[in-house]
Amino acid sequence: MRVTGIGHLLFALGLAGLGVLSLFSGDFAYVWQPVPMGVPLREILAYLSGALLLACGLGLLVKRTASPAALVLAAFLLGWVLVLQVPRVADAPRNVGMWLGLAESTVLMTGGWTLFASLAGSQSRARLQFLTSDRGTRLARILFGLACLPLGLSHFIYTAGTAGMIPAWIPAHLGFAYLAGIGHIATGLAVLCGVLPRLAATCEAAMITLFVILLHIPAAAAQPSSRFAWTMVFVATALAGAIWNIAASLRNTAWLWTRWSPQPASSSAQSRFG
């Protein structure tokens, strides 16, 4: 096995779990793969999608296949973004729910992208520099930052639904729903503006991981036969893994770094005269 971090593991398990659900149900992942019902050979395509997700999810856990599996998943998830989600947003640009679907698929895609960049060997890096270079991973983080904004906005538009997912033993449901929305937006702005991006991405990843543990797994345990509940578990797990991957791509950045941090005097002198 070649698991490079918690993001790698959660991303693999989440997408493999979605693959298992598709293979058992003969269907796509509910609203996360909004394939129209009239598409020819839809059920066969759903089985193929499930097989790909399961095979590549497991492939991420094997050293020899981890890098190509990450590339295939990133490309497949880009298809979710461009083929499935973008047309829905274009048809209903004022519908926040459509933007939410686009945002979640974008987060998954950028998580696969940055994971591939971290796993790619020298030959893959040479051939796919536009994905694996610093500029490429920076673009992935920009897309992630943009995606966080509609994620946060949705908490203010669909407050009741968000609050209803919070377990009864947690107080102040509305407050926590708003707080999570603020957290998403703050993360997006931090990453886009270069203000404490590593800290922001890490906090976002931790928050989504807590959602998996506190919200989605208990809900699925209470309704073990609900495919939707288990889909929520695996999607949230994959999202958490994707964001941990984004945070890992910033590992060489100081926790308190900002784009506008002044350089130490010695560094400044070296840059001017060295």
C-alpha distance (Angstrom), angle and dihedral (degrees) to the residues before:
residue distance angle dihedral
M1 . . .
R2 3.77 . .
V3 3.80 109.0 .
T4 3.77 109.6 162.3
G5 3.78 98.1 -172.7
I6 3.78 147.8 -29.5
G7 3.80 91.4 -72.8
H8 3.78 91.7 55.1
L9 3.82 91.3 51.0
L10 3.82 97.6 44.3
F11 3.81 92.6 45.1
A12 3.80 90.9 52.0
L13 3.81 95.0 45.9
G14 3.80 94.0 45.2
L15 3.79 95.8 51.6
A16 3.80 93.3 40.5
G17 3.81 88.1 52.6
L18 3.80 90.7 52.5
G19 3.78 87.8 51.1
V20 3.80 92.0 53.7
L21 3.81 90.9 50.4
S22 3.81 91.4 51.6
L23 3.79 92.3 49.0
F24 3.81 92.5 50.4
S25 3.81 95.8 42.7
G26 3.81 101.1 34.8
D27 3.79 87.8 -133.6
F28 3.77 140.6 100.5
A29 3.80 125.2 -102.0
Y30 3.80 99.0 -77.1
V31 3.82 112.9 -112.1
W32 3.81 92.5 -8.5
Q33 3.81 90.1 70.0
P34 3.82 101.4 30.9
V35 3.80 97.5 -174.8
P36 3.84 108.1 168.7
M37 3.78 115.6 -111.5
G38 3.81 93.1 -123.5
V39 3.80 95.6 60.4
P40 3.84 110.0 123.3
L41 3.81 115.2 -108.1
R42 3.79 89.0 6.9
E43 3.80 95.3 158.3
I44 3.79 92.6 49.6
L45 3.80 89.8 49.2
A46 3.80 89.3 50.6
Y47 3.81 90.8 54.2
L48 3.81 90.3 47.7
S49 3.80 90.5 49.3
G50 3.79 90.8 49.8
A51 3.80 92.1 48.0
L52 3.79 91.2 50.1
L53 3.81 93.3 48.7
L54 3.79 92.4 47.6
A55 3.80 95.4 44.4
C56 3.80 94.6 46.3
G57 3.80 93.1 41.4
L58 3.79 89.7 55.3
G59 3.79 89.8 39.8
L60 3.79 89.1 61.0
L61 3.80 88.1 64.2
V62 3.81 94.1 56.6
K63 3.80 117.8 78.7
R64 3.78 95.8 -140.5
T65 3.80 95.7 50.1
A66 3.81 102.3 30.6
S67 3.79 97.0 96.3
P68 3.84 98.5 47.4
A69 3.81 90.2 41.9
A70 3.82 90.3 54.8
L71 3.81 90.5 49.4
V72 3.81 93.1 49.6
L73 3.81 91.5 47.9
A74 3.79 92.4 48.3
A75 3.81 90.0 51.3
F76 3.81 92.3 45.6
L77 3.80 91.8 49.0
L78 3.80 89.4 48.7
G79 3.79 84.7 58.9
W80 3.81 89.2 55.9
V81 3.79 88.0 54.1
L82 3.80 99.9 44.7
V83 3.80 103.3 30.8
L84 3.80 103.2 31.2
Q85 3.81 109.2 24.8
V86 3.82 107.9 29.5
P87 3.85 93.8 58.2
R88 3.82 90.0 52.2
V89 3.78 91.3 52.6
A90 3.82 90.5 46.8
D91 3.82 90.3 52.7
A92 3.84 94.2 47.4
P93 3.82 108.4 20.1
R94 3.81 92.7 164.9
N95 3.78 93.9 54.1
V96 3.81 108.5 99.5
G97 3.80 89.9 -163.0
M98 3.80 90.1 64.2
W99 3.79 90.3 50.5
L100 3.79 89.5 48.9
G101 3.80 91.1 57.0
L102 3.79 90.6 48.4
A103 3.80 91.0 48.3
E104 3.80 95.0 50.9
S105 3.81 92.7 48.0
T106 3.81 89.6 47.9
V107 3.80 91.2 52.5
L108 3.80 90.2 51.3
M109 3.80 91.7 47.8
T110 3.80 94.2 49.3
G111 3.80 89.9 47.3
G112 3.79 90.0 55.6
W113 3.80 90.6 44.9
T114 3.79 95.1 53.5
L115 3.80 91.4 43.2
F116 3.80 90.4 54.4
A117 3.81 90.1 48.2
S118 3.80 89.6 55.0
L119 3.82 94.2 46.7
A120 3.81 100.8 40.3
G121 3.78 117.3 116.8
S122 3.78 124.5 -135.5
Q123 3.81 94.5 -88.3
S124 3.81 92.9 49.8
R125 3.79 90.2 47.3
A126 3.79 90.8 52.7
R127 3.82 93.6 48.1
L128 3.81 97.5 40.4
Q129 3.78 103.9 35.4
F130 3.80 91.3 143.2
L131 3.82 87.0 66.8
T132 3.79 103.4 32.7
S133 3.82 103.1 38.1
D134 3.79 123.8 95.2
R135 3.79 88.3 -103.5
G136 3.79 90.6 53.0
T137 3.80 95.5 50.5
R138 3.81 89.2 44.1
L139 3.81 88.7 57.0
A140 3.81 89.6 49.7
R141 3.80 89.7 53.3
I142 3.81 91.3 48.8
L143 3.79 90.3 53.7
F144 3.80 89.0 47.7
G145 3.81 91.1 50.9
L146 3.80 91.3 50.7
A147 3.82 90.5 48.5
C148 3.80 91.8 54.5
L149 3.81 91.6 63.5
P150 3.85 97.8 66.7
L151 3.81 88.5 39.6
G152 3.79 88.0 60.9
L153 3.79 94.9 40.4
S154 3.79 91.0 54.9
H155 3.80 89.7 62.7
F156 3.80 89.2 61.9
I157 3.82 95.2 43.3
Y158 3.82 96.4 43.6
T159 3.79 97.6 31.6
A160 3.79 96.1 141.9
G161 3.80 93.4 52.2
T162 3.79 92.0 46.3
A163 3.79 92.8 47.7
G164 3.80 90.5 48.0
M165 3.81 90.3 62.0
I166 3.80 92.2 59.9
P167 3.84 113.9 98.3
A168 3.80 116.9 -107.0
W169 3.80 93.0 -117.7
I170 3.81 91.1 64.3
P171 3.83 110.8 82.4
A172 3.81 128.2 -140.3
H173 3.79 97.9 32.2
L174 3.80 94.5 -179.8
G175 3.78 91.4 47.9
F176 3.78 92.1 52.7
A177 3.82 91.1 46.9
Y178 3.79 90.8 53.8
L179 3.80 91.9 43.2
A180 3.80 91.5 53.8
G181 3.80 90.2 49.4
I182 3.79 90.9 51.4
G183 3.80 89.0 48.6
H184 3.82 92.4 54.5
I185 3.79 92.7 48.7
A186 3.81 93.1 44.8
T187 3.81 90.0 51.6
G188 3.79 92.2 50.5
L189 3.79 93.1 49.5
A190 3.81 92.6 44.8
V191 3.80 92.6 52.8
L192 3.81 93.9 43.1
C193 3.80 94.5 46.8
G194 3.79 96.4 39.1
V195 3.80 94.1 -121.0
L196 3.82 110.4 143.0
P197 3.84 90.6 -32.5
R198 3.80 96.5 166.5
L199 3.79 92.8 50.0
A200 3.81 91.6 45.7
A201 3.81 94.6 49.3
T202 3.81 91.6 46.5
C203 3.81 92.2 50.6
E204 3.81 90.1 47.9
A205 3.80 91.1 50.9
A206 3.80 91.2 48.6
M207 3.81 90.9 49.2
I208 3.82 93.5 52.5
T209 3.79 90.2 45.9
L210 3.80 89.3 54.3
F211 3.80 89.0 50.2
V212 3.81 88.6 56.6
I213 3.80 92.4 49.9
L214 3.81 100.0 39.2
L215 3.81 102.9 31.7
H216 3.77 116.2 18.8
I217 3.80 104.4 36.8
P218 3.85 93.2 48.5
A219 3.82 89.9 47.5
A220 3.81 91.3 52.0
A221 3.81 91.2 45.2
A222 3.81 89.0 53.8
Q223 3.84 90.8 50.1
P224 3.81 104.4 29.9
S225 3.80 93.1 168.0
S226 3.81 94.3 52.4
R227 3.79 111.4 108.3
F228 3.79 89.8 -168.2
A229 3.79 92.4 55.7
W230 3.80 91.8 50.7
T231 3.79 90.6 45.1
M232 3.80 87.7 56.2
V233 3.81 89.8 51.0
F234 3.80 94.1 51.7
V235 3.80 96.1 40.7
A236 3.80 91.4 49.6
T237 3.81 90.3 46.4
A238 3.80 91.3 51.7
L239 3.82 90.5 46.2
A240 3.80 90.8 51.3
G241 3.80 89.8 49.5
A242 3.81 91.5 48.0
I243 3.80 92.0 53.3
W244 3.80 92.6 46.1
N245 3.82 85.6 54.1
I246 3.81 90.0 52.4
A247 3.80 90.0 49.7
A248 3.82 90.5 48.6
S249 3.81 89.8 54.6
L250 3.81 86.0 63.7
R251 3.81 94.9 51.2
N252 3.82 91.8 115.9
T253 3.80 90.1 56.3
A254 3.80 118.7 91.7
W255 3.80 114.4 -113.1
L256 3.81 92.7 -118.9
W257 3.80 96.0 37.3
T258 3.80 119.3 132.6
R259 3.76 128.8 -179.2
W260 3.78 89.7 -115.4
S261 3.81 98.3 47.4
P262 3.82 109.8 135.4
Q263 3.79 115.2 -116.5
P264 3.79 118.9 -117.9
A265 3.78 112.9 -97.8
S266 3.81 92.7 -109.7
S267 3.81 92.4 51.3
S268 3.79 90.4 47.0
A269 3.78 91.7 51.2
Q270 3.80 91.0 48.8
S271 3.79 92.0 50.3
R272 3.79 90.9 52.2
F273 3.76 101.0 40.6
G274 3.79 107.9 13.0
